[in-house]
Amino acid sequence: MKAMILAAGKGTRVRPLTYDLPKPMIPILGKPVMAYLVEHLARYGITEIMVNVSYLHEKIEEYFGEGHQFGVQIGYSFEGYTNNEGEVVPEPLGSAGGIKKIQEFGGFFDDTTIVLCGDAIIDLDIKSALFEHRRKGALASVITREVPWDKVPSYGVVVTDADGRIRAFQEKPKQEEALSNFASTGIYIFEPEVIDLIPTDRPFDIGSELFPLLAEKGLPFYAQQRKFNWIDIGSVKDYWEVLQSVLLGEVENMKVPGIQVDEGLWVGLNTSIDWSGGTKIEGPVYIGSGARVEAGAHIIGPTWIGHGSHVCSGAEVVRSVLFEYTRVLPDVTLEELIVFKDYSVDRAGEMKHVSEYETGEWANARDRRRRRRQEELLYK
């Protein structure tokens, strides 16, 4: 069995995180989402993995390399072109179009292939799913989960008969038009014959084009309803909720890294916490390596503070996620926020640039140090 990870999208619904990161590189407990997928595939002996990349492709390629550190082989298929000025221009081909390009280039998909979206964490029993796929003689299988009806517009949904055969597939229908609330999880099992149906002359999407085509042709196309952990990061709001759940210990097999130094408090290497002046930390809280918490600060969990960050005296951080090198200024309160460089996103998903605040609440700790050093050199 081989694997394909879809990683070429821009992740617009997860901005500002994806201004500087491709969606598969968004961290959960300090590790990219896609790393959990690669590790999960390796546990099932799936060691040949292709990844289609486009937007910020170098971030993925530099982190994963050829996959040796994971005990697998990883190959990449870039979707885009180089213009006359020598600039690399991303141009995604659609989820199915990217698969077709790989097949035409080197014939990689010569075996049953599991296809995964690169922006979710799963613990699916792949061996069991493959067994059911083959038992039914499926050309394509979609792993599904029942979702609340108000969430249906965010997913592709399936309509099946009693045996699980898919009779119709709707890609992100309006709630009032949806024929089902069984959603595709972005996990598919394909036989090579499925790829033959994908056209070569244009971008082509799995959910909106390939799946309706399979249903229309009446091919052996099945849904599998399985119970497993499926952590989908569809939006920044989802990301905030996922990290809250993970820090609270509500997600199996995901443990807070670092060293537990107190009840509900984990720290990375070489952190500095000044406990004088009424400093309070109410877990669960993770404070990354090289981070500094000054006297009188108050941190309430679930909170994640990235490495190199600095929480100044009198500052209060409540149920928030601070990416690396965030400096929370003195006597400022950040509540239920994600802070990523110059942007914040609140629990409702409202994004703000630091310039939109009347007074500074945070700064980039790394850039601040660099500017101070430059000023010192300037005035010597």
Secondary structure by P-SEA (a helix, b strand, c coil): ccbbbbccccccccccccccccccccccccccaaaaaaaaaaaacccbbbbbbccaaaaaaaaccccccccbbbbbbbccccccccbbbbbbccaaaaaaaaaaaccccccbbbbbccccccccaaaaaaaaaaaacccbbbbbbbccccccccbbbbbbccccccccccccccccccccccccccbbbbcaaaaaaccccbbbbccccaaaaaaaaccccccccccccccccccaaaaaaaaaaaaaccccccccccccccccbbbcccccccccccccccccbbbcccbbbcccbbbbccbbbcccbbbcccbbbccbbbccbbbbcccccccbbbbcccccccccccccccccccccccccaaaaaaaaaaaaaaac
